[in-house]
Amino acid sequence: MRFLVRAKIPAEAGNKMVQDPNFLKNLEEYTNKVKPEAAYFLPLDGDRAMTFILNIDNNYEVPSLVEPLFQRMGAKVEVIPVMNFDDLKKGISI
């Protein structure tokens, strides 16, 4: 199932995060691990944010996907089920 994972990083934690010389390497390792369909980075409500579209087959996968965002980035994380237009057409036709 497809989910939008949004991580909002408070300014203070984000400032420390981007000053770490390994920041981009760590972020790349995370994205390689979770294999997002899409990844976007944006300002949100005055903070830094990241959104990923992920396929999550089982509920037990969620902690391993979001814990690095909590622990390494101090993020507030949301996991929201989403669908593309084809998924919507299938759901409406039931």
N, C-alpha and C positions, 0 to 999 in steps of 0.2 A: 504494500500500500504506500502511496506517496504522501509525504509530510513536508510541510514547511517548518524548518527549525530556525527560529530567530533568536539570536544572542545579542542582547543589549549590554554594552560594557560601560559602566559609569566612568566619567571623565578622569577621575584620579587613578583608577585601576588601568584605564586605557593609556594614560600618559606613561605610566611605568612600563606597560606592556610594549609600547612602540619604541621605548628607549632601550629595551633589551636587544643586544646585537643579534640574538638568535630568533627574534620575533618572526621574521618572514619564513625562516627555515621551519620553525615550530608550526606555523600556520599551514605551510605546504605539507608537512607531515600529517597534520590533522586532516586536511582535505584529501590527501592520498588514502588515508585510512577509511574515511567515511564515503568516499567516491560519490560526491554529489552529482545529480543530474545538472544542476546549476548552482553557482555561488555568486553572491553579490555582497558588496561592502558599501556602507552608506552612513551618513549622519542621521540620527533619529532622536528627536527631542533634546538636542544639544549633547548627545552622547554618541559614541561610536557603536555601530551595529553591523552584524553579519547575518545574512540569510542564506540558507542552503535548502535545496529541494532534494530530499533523500527518499529512497525506497527502503521501507522498514517492513520486513515480513513478519516479525514476531515482537511482542511487547518486551520480552526480555532483552532485546537489543538496545532499547532506549537508554538505559544507564551508561553503557559503554560509549554511546554517541554523544551524550550531553555532559557527563562528568568532567571531561577535559575543559569544556567551556566554563563550567562553574569553578573548578579548581585552579586552572591556569590563567583564566582571564577575569575572574570575579564577575562573570556575566549573569544577567537575569535571562533565563531561557524559557522559550515557549515552543511547544511541539504541537503543530496544528495540522490535522488531516486536510489535504487538498486534492483536487482532481483537475485533470485537463478536460478539454471540451469533449473528447471521445468518451471519457469516463462519465461525464455528466449525461451525455446522450444515452449511454447504457443504463444509468441509474433512473433516468426519467422514463425510459421505455418499459421498466419493470411493472 
